[in-house]
Amino acid sequence: MTEKQAESRTEKQSEKRSEIQAEPRAERYEVVVIGGGAAGLSAALVLGRARRRTLVIDAGEPRNAPAAHMHGYLTRDGMPPAEFLATGREEIARYGVELVRDRAVDVARGPGAPAGRDEDFVVALAGGGTVRARQLVVATGLKDELPPLPGLAERFGKDVLHCPYCHGWEVRDQAFGVLATSPLSVHQALMVTQWSKDVTFFLHTVAEEELTDDDLRRLAAAGVRVVPGEVAGPTVEDGRLTGVRLADGTVHEREVLFVAPRAVPQTDLVARLGAEMSETPFGSYPVVDGLGRTTVPGLWAAGNASGFAEQVVNAAGRGYRAGATINGELLMADLDAAVAAVRV
């Protein structure tokens, strides 16, 4: 890289950093978006282009931060997640959307809205103060809680992976291991055989009798080796995973280990507002319609705050739909209020 290119890159990085504010510039917005990932930024982009005064509150803790690249997003395949988010922040700034680096710690409905309108949403910030919004989008995503084995967290996103659609192509035809955390892990073991025919399924804390006859038949048909016994952790040499060690000391040579983290949805704020929630095997999520509308008027959920299986491209699409629908609802509400005022 030449000195001129380095200076240009530094200037661009500085410009992108400057788009993140220390605190909101106003007390009241038309829309507040909590969460600055793909879903939140996409919703904010639509709203900004619709000339809605919008604030994004982002704690800066994206789920895919451990990954070097993201995949499966048309025209963005292989793009580093940090670069994707930086570009998104740059784009929303063009349309006057504000982004503050902070954490929403509480939400409520409160008075203060103009006459004839529903009460505002009141969002309390960790940094102090509150902001109000006519409509609220929660796009806080989820966190991955890894099995409590030493060495997994350090390798996560490198050669300890969870999603074959996200990373399978990059590690194709290598020696895979799959760590069972529940009988549902059989599905993961079967899926990864699309990317490698050398797959070993480590039962870990799952007893063999917990597997159904169908599970065993499918694993055998796919050529997956089943290894009982508790796993102690991965073995690592020269900065790369080389195997999986069992509690009895046996080591099975592997180059990649797939795990199924426990999904921890960040949906507390939605629940506090009284939205109807649905319990799933992957956590509690708000009940939403196809547009992201919850059971609380004016409250929306997008991305992994609305469901477990949203990849980046899906999350961005859900954010777009929510943003466009919110703009329409605000427009009609204002027109109805104007008609009512004329009648009076």
C-alpha positions as CSV (number, residue, x, y, z in Angstrom):
1,M,0.0,0.0,0.0
2,T,1.4,3.4,-1.0
3,E,1.6,6.3,1.5
4,K,-1.2,8.1,-0.5
5,Q,-3.4,5.0,-0.3
6,A,-2.8,4.7,3.4
7,E,-3.7,8.3,4.0
8,S,-6.9,7.9,2.0
9,R,-7.8,4.8,3.9
10,T,-7.2,6.6,7.3
11,E,-9.3,9.5,6.2
12,K,-12.2,7.2,5.2
13,Q,-12.0,5.4,8.5
14,S,-12.0,8.7,10.4
15,E,-15.0,9.8,8.4
16,K,-16.9,6.6,9.3
17,R,-15.9,6.9,13.0
18,S,-17.2,10.5,13.0
19,E,-20.7,9.2,12.1
20,I,-21.0,7.6,15.5
21,Q,-22.2,10.2,18.0
22,A,-21.5,10.3,21.7
23,E,-25.1,11.2,22.5
24,P,-28.4,12.0,20.7
25,R,-28.9,15.5,19.3
26,A,-32.6,15.6,20.1
27,E,-35.0,14.4,22.7
28,R,-37.7,13.2,20.4
29,Y,-37.6,11.3,17.1
30,E,-40.2,9.8,14.7
31,V,-38.4,6.5,14.9
32,V,-35.8,5.0,17.2
33,V,-34.0,1.9,16.1
34,I,-32.3,-0.2,18.9
35,G,-29.5,-2.2,17.3
36,G,-27.1,-1.2,14.6
37,G,-26.7,-4.5,12.8
38,A,-28.0,-5.5,9.3
39,A,-31.6,-5.3,10.3
40,G,-31.4,-2.0,12.2
41,L,-29.3,-0.2,9.6
42,S,-31.5,-1.4,6.8
43,A,-34.6,-0.1,8.6
44,A,-32.9,3.2,9.3
45,L,-31.7,3.5,5.7
46,V,-35.3,3.2,4.4
47,L,-36.6,5.6,7.0
48,G,-33.8,8.2,6.4
49,R,-34.6,8.1,2.6
50,A,-38.2,8.7,3.5
51,R,-37.2,11.8,5.4
52,R,-38.1,10.5,8.8
53,R,-36.2,11.8,11.8
54,T,-34.5,8.6,12.9
55,L,-32.0,7.6,15.6
56,V,-30.1,4.3,15.8
57,I,-28.9,3.2,19.2
58,D,-26.0,0.7,18.9
59,A,-24.0,-1.0,21.6
60,G,-21.4,-2.1,19.1
61,E,-21.6,-5.9,19.8
62,P,-22.5,-7.6,16.6
63,R,-23.1,-11.3,16.7
64,N,-20.8,-12.1,13.8
65,A,-17.8,-10.1,15.1
66,P,-15.7,-13.3,15.5
67,A,-16.0,-14.1,11.8
68,A,-13.4,-12.8,9.3
69,H,-15.9,-12.7,6.5
70,M,-19.7,-13.1,5.9
71,H,-21.1,-15.1,3.1
72,G,-24.4,-15.7,1.2
73,Y,-25.2,-12.0,0.7
74,L,-25.4,-11.4,-3.0
75,T,-22.8,-8.7,-4.0
76,R,-21.4,-8.8,-0.5
77,D,-20.1,-12.4,-0.4
78,G,-16.8,-12.5,1.5
79,M,-17.1,-9.0,2.9
80,P,-15.7,-8.6,6.4
81,P,-18.6,-7.9,8.9
82,A,-16.9,-4.8,10.3
83,E,-16.6,-3.3,6.8
84,F,-20.2,-4.2,6.0
85,L,-21.4,-2.3,9.1
86,A,-19.1,0.6,8.5
87,T,-20.5,1.0,5.0
88,G,-24.0,0.8,6.4
89,R,-23.3,3.5,8.9
90,E,-21.9,5.7,6.1
91,E,-25.0,5.1,4.0
92,I,-27.5,6.1,6.7
93,A,-25.6,9.2,7.5
94,R,-26.1,10.5,4.0
95,Y,-29.8,10.8,4.8
96,G,-29.6,12.5,8.1
97,V,-30.0,9.4,10.3
98,E,-28.2,9.7,13.6
99,L,-26.3,6.9,15.2
100,V,-25.2,6.9,18.9
101,R,-22.9,4.4,20.5
102,D,-24.9,3.5,23.6
103,R,-27.0,0.8,25.1
104,A,-30.8,1.0,25.6
105,V,-31.3,-0.2,29.2
106,D,-35.1,0.3,29.5
107,V,-38.2,1.2,27.5
108,A,-41.7,2.3,28.5
109,R,-44.7,4.1,27.1
110,G,-45.1,7.6,28.4
111,P,-47.0,10.9,27.8
112,G,-45.7,13.8,25.9
113,A,-46.9,13.0,22.4
114,P,-48.9,15.6,20.4
115,A,-52.6,15.6,21.0
116,G,-54.5,12.8,19.1
117,R,-51.5,10.5,18.9
118,D,-50.5,7.4,20.9
119,E,-48.1,7.8,23.7
120,D,-44.4,7.9,22.9
121,F,-42.0,5.1,23.5
122,V,-39.4,6.3,26.1
123,V,-36.0,4.7,25.8
124,A,-33.5,5.0,28.7
125,L,-29.8,5.0,27.7
126,A,-26.9,3.5,29.7
127,G,-25.0,6.8,29.2
128,G,-27.8,8.7,30.8
129,G,-30.9,10.5,29.6
130,T,-33.8,9.3,27.5
131,V,-35.1,9.7,24.0
132,R,-38.7,9.5,22.8
133,A,-40.1,8.0,19.6
134,R,-43.4,7.6,17.9
135,Q,-42.4,4.2,16.7
136,L,-39.7,1.8,17.9
137,V,-37.7,-0.9,16.1
138,V,-35.9,-3.5,18.2
139,A,-33.1,-5.1,16.3
140,T,-30.9,-6.2,19.1
141,G,-30.2,-9.7,17.7
142,L,-28.9,-12.5,19.8
143,K,-25.8,-13.8,21.4
144,D,-24.1,-17.2,20.9
145,E,-23.3,-19.0,24.2
146,L,-20.7,-21.7,23.4
147,P,-20.5,-25.0,25.2
148,P,-18.3,-24.6,28.3
149,L,-15.2,-26.3,26.9
150,P,-11.7,-24.7,27.2
151,G,-10.4,-23.5,23.9
152,L,-13.7,-23.2,22.0
153,A,-14.2,-19.4,22.4
154,E,-10.6,-18.6,21.2
155,R,-11.2,-20.6,18.0
156,F,-14.8,-19.6,17.3
157,G,-15.2,-18.1,13.9
158,K,-11.8,-19.6,12.7
159,D,-11.9,-23.4,12.8
160,V,-14.6,-23.8,15.5
161,L,-17.7,-22.9,13.5
162,H,-21.5,-23.1,13.8
163,C,-23.1,-22.5,10.4
164,P,-22.1,-24.5,7.3
165,Y,-23.9,-22.0,5.0
166,C,-21.7,-19.2,6.5
167,H,-18.4,-21.1,6.5
168,G,-18.8,-24.5,4.8
169,W,-17.3,-23.5,1.4
170,E,-14.1,-22.1,3.0
171,V,-13.4,-25.4,4.9
172,R,-14.8,-27.8,2.3
173,D,-13.3,-31.3,2.1
174,Q,-11.4,-31.0,5.4
175,A,-11.8,-33.3,8.3
176,F,-14.9,-32.2,10.2
177,G,-15.9,-32.9,13.8
178,V,-19.4,-32.1,15.1
179,L,-19.9,-31.6,18.9
180,A,-23.3,-32.8,20.1
181,T,-24.9,-30.6,22.6
182,S,-28.4,-32.2,22.3
183,P,-30.1,-34.8,20.1
184,L,-30.9,-32.0,17.7
185,S,-27.2,-31.9,16.9
186,V,-27.8,-34.9,14.6
187,H,-29.2,-32.4,12.1
188,Q,-26.0,-30.4,12.1
189,A,-23.9,-33.5,11.6
190,L,-26.0,-34.5,8.6
191,M,-26.0,-31.1,7.1
192,V,-22.2,-30.6,7.1
193,T,-21.7,-33.8,5.0
194,Q,-22.7,-31.5,2.1
195,W,-19.3,-29.9,2.5
196,S,-17.1,-32.9,3.6
197,K,-17.4,-36.6,3.5
198,D,-15.0,-37.0,6.4
199,V,-17.3,-36.2,9.4
200,T,-17.0,-37.5,13.0
201,F,-20.0,-36.9,15.3
202,F,-18.8,-36.6,19.0
203,L,-21.7,-37.4,21.3
204,H,-20.1,-35.5,24.2
205,T,-22.9,-35.4,26.8
206,V,-25.6,-37.0,24.6
207,A,-26.1,-40.7,25.4
208,E,-26.3,-43.1,22.4
209,E,-29.8,-44.2,23.5
210,E,-31.0,-40.7,23.0
211,L,-30.5,-41.1,19.3
212,T,-33.5,-42.5,17.4
213,D,-33.3,-45.4,14.9
214,D,-33.9,-42.9,12.1
215,D,-31.0,-40.8,13.4
216,L,-28.6,-43.7,13.4
217,R,-29.7,-44.9,10.0
218,R,-29.3,-41.4,8.5
219,L,-25.9,-41.0,10.1
220,A,-24.8,-44.3,8.7
221,A,-26.1,-43.5,5.3
222,A,-24.2,-40.2,5.2
223,G,-21.0,-41.9,6.3
224,V,-20.8,-40.1,9.6
225,R,-18.7,-41.8,12.3
226,V,-20.3,-41.7,15.8
227,V,-17.9,-41.4,18.7
228,P,-19.4,-41.7,22.3
229,G,-17.7,-40.2,25.3
230,E,-17.4,-36.7,26.7
231,V,-15.2,-34.2,24.9
232,A,-12.5,-32.4,26.9
233,G,-11.7,-29.8,24.2
234,P,-9.9,-29.1,21.0
235,T,-6.2,-29.6,20.4
236,V,-4.3,-26.8,18.8
237,E,-0.9,-26.7,17.2
238,D,0.8,-23.7,15.4
239,G,-2.4,-21.6,15.8
240,R,-4.8,-24.1,14.2
241,L,-7.1,-26.8,15.3
242,T,-5.6,-30.3,14.9
243,G,-8.0,-32.6,16.8
244,V,-10.6,-33.2,19.4
245,R,-9.6,-34.7,22.8
246,L,-11.9,-36.9,24.8
247,A,-12.1,-36.9,28.5
248,D,-10.3,-40.3,28.5
249,G,-7.3,-38.7,26.7
250,T,-8.1,-40.1,23.3
251,V,-7.4,-37.6,20.4
252,H,-9.2,-37.7,17.1
253,E,-7.5,-35.8,14.4
254,R,-9.8,-33.1,13.0
255,E,-9.3,-29.8,11.2
256,V,-12.7,-28.2,11.8
257,L,-15.1,-28.5,14.6
258,F,-18.8,-27.5,14.3
259,V,-20.7,-26.7,17.4
260,A,-24.2,-25.5,18.1
261,P,-24.1,-22.5,20.5
262,R,-27.1,-21.8,22.7
263,A,-29.0,-18.9,21.2
264,V,-29.6,-16.1,23.8
265,P,-32.1,-13.7,22.2
266,Q,-31.8,-10.1,23.3
267,T,-35.5,-9.5,23.5
268,D,-36.0,-8.3,27.1
269,L,-36.9,-4.8,25.9
270,V,-39.7,-6.1,23.7
271,A,-41.1,-8.2,26.6
272,R,-41.0,-5.2,28.9
273,L,-43.4,-3.4,26.6
274,G,-45.9,-6.2,26.9
275,A,-45.5,-7.8,23.5
276,E,-46.8,-11.3,23.2
277,M,-43.8,-13.7,23.3
278,S,-43.4,-17.2,21.8
279,E,-41.2,-19.9,23.5
280,T,-39.1,-21.8,21.1
281,P,-36.3,-24.4,21.4
282,F,-34.0,-21.5,20.7
283,G,-35.3,-19.0,23.2
284,S,-38.2,-16.5,23.6
285,Y,-39.1,-14.3,20.7
286,P,-41.9,-11.8,20.1
287,V,-44.8,-12.8,18.0
288,V,-44.6,-10.8,14.7
289,D,-46.4,-10.7,11.4
290,G,-44.6,-10.9,8.1
291,L,-43.6,-7.2,8.3
292,G,-42.1,-7.4,11.8
293,R,-45.1,-5.8,13.6
294,T,-45.4,-7.1,17.2
295,T,-48.7,-7.2,19.2
296,V,-47.9,-3.8,20.7
297,P,-48.9,-0.9,18.3
298,G,-45.9,1.0,17.1
299,L,-43.4,-1.7,18.2
300,W,-41.4,-3.7,15.7
301,A,-38.9,-6.5,15.8
302,A,-36.4,-7.3,13.1
303,G,-33.5,-9.6,12.4
304,N,-32.5,-12.1,15.1
305,A,-34.7,-10.1,17.6
306,S,-37.6,-11.7,15.8
307,G,-36.3,-15.2,15.2
308,F,-33.4,-17.5,15.5
309,A,-32.6,-18.3,11.9
310,E,-32.1,-14.9,10.3
311,Q,-28.8,-14.7,8.3
312,V,-27.4,-11.2,7.5
313,V,-29.2,-11.0,4.1
314,N,-32.6,-12.1,5.7
315,A,-32.1,-9.6,8.6
316,A,-31.5,-6.8,6.1
317,G,-34.7,-7.7,4.2
318,R,-36.7,-7.8,7.4
319,G,-35.4,-4.4,8.4
320,Y,-36.3,-3.0,5.0
321,R,-39.9,-4.2,5.2
322,A,-40.3,-2.9,8.7
323,G,-38.9,0.5,7.8
324,A,-41.1,0.9,4.7
325,T,-44.2,-0.1,6.6
326,I,-43.4,2.2,9.5
327,N,-43.2,5.1,7.1
328,G,-46.6,4.3,5.6
329,E,-48.2,4.0,9.1
330,L,-46.7,7.4,10.2
331,L,-48.0,9.0,7.0
332,M,-51.5,7.7,7.4
333,A,-51.6,8.6,11.1
334,D,-50.6,12.2,10.4
335,L,-53.2,12.5,7.6
336,D,-55.9,11.1,9.8
337,A,-54.9,13.5,12.6
338,A,-55.1,16.4,10.1
339,V,-58.5,15.3,8.9
340,A,-59.8,15.1,12.5
341,A,-58.5,18.6,13.3
342,V,-60.3,20.0,10.3
343,R,-63.5,18.4,11.3
344,V,-63.3,19.9,14.8
